Amino acid sequence: MSCTITIVGSLNYDLVTFTQRVPDGGETILADTFESHLGGKGLNEAIATARLLPSKDIKVRMIGNVGDDNFGTELKQSLMDCEVDTTFIKTVSGPSGVAVILVESSGENRILVTPGANGKLRPSPEELEMYFPASKSNQYVILQNEFPDTGNVISWLKTYRPKINICYNPSPFLPELLTTEMLSKIDLLIVNEGEAVDVATHLLSDVDTKDFGKLATQLKTLINPENIQTIIITMGSKGSLFVDKSMDSPKFVLSLKVDRVVDTTGAGDTFFGGVVLQLAHGSKLEDAIAFATAASGIVVQSKGAVESIPFHAKVQSLIESTN
């Protein structure tokens, strides 16, 4: 059976400053270097999914908006270069989305996002019907919160295409969007430690923020039990905790040790794309997470989001060399 992975989300142009530290309020300091990169969680996820494909039996496509500026042209071309289907990338009047990123010498980043064209991404029911025609193919949809209509897209999909696996990262965290009803429509929820605590304290009455195993188990009860019903909590350099409908208790996958963290931008998006891709390809969840962990470990060792996303062969070679 054929398989399609659709990413719905943001395309941004990243303006990145590298600095020893971020300035305090009212303070001006000299930074080290400045760079521009392609980015946006949606674009990162789409390119990661496409580059990490082990074969051409999975179709990757993206739904999103770019502005009618040079940034928009470059953003769309980057997807085409990776053989992502851009049929549903619209060019709208005005600027493309822009992210201003400060990267400290430790590798930690701080990001300010101006939505631009992403803020106009509000698919109508008629458009969603066109984007997702009734099909017997295996389908996954990847979503985040960098466009204004995430909740409506999720609701439409679960109402009219309930067999599609909805994979969701609630970033940036928007408490007004995340309700128990909305979470019940999600099939795979992926969060980092901070997001896991935010989601749990927002929706659960009894939360132990130090026990992420219990937290993952509690969150699993809130998401849709009909499809893959998977919770993944990423824990930075420590690894990832996960549980799905087939498991009685969570498991943990250790991260790979890297010599030096240069820039964490795009690592989480690469991990997300890698996991979904491997699941779509039929891998077991633990194997999918191990693969995605290796891919994101490669990303943090280079500057930029898109530029640092590896291809499948490089990730597979790293996995084989560490086994």
PyMOL commands that set and color helices and strands:
alter all, ss='L'
color gray80, all
select helices_A, chain A and resi 41-51+70-81+116-120+125-131+150-160+180-183+193-203+212-220+267-280+285-299+306-308+312-322
alter helices_A, ss='H'
color red, helices_A
select strands_A, chain A and resi 3-8+12-19+33-39+58-67+85-92+97-104+109-114+138-143+165-168+188-192+230-234+239-244+251-254
alter strands_A, ss='S'
color yellow, strands_A
deselect
rebuild
show_as cartoon
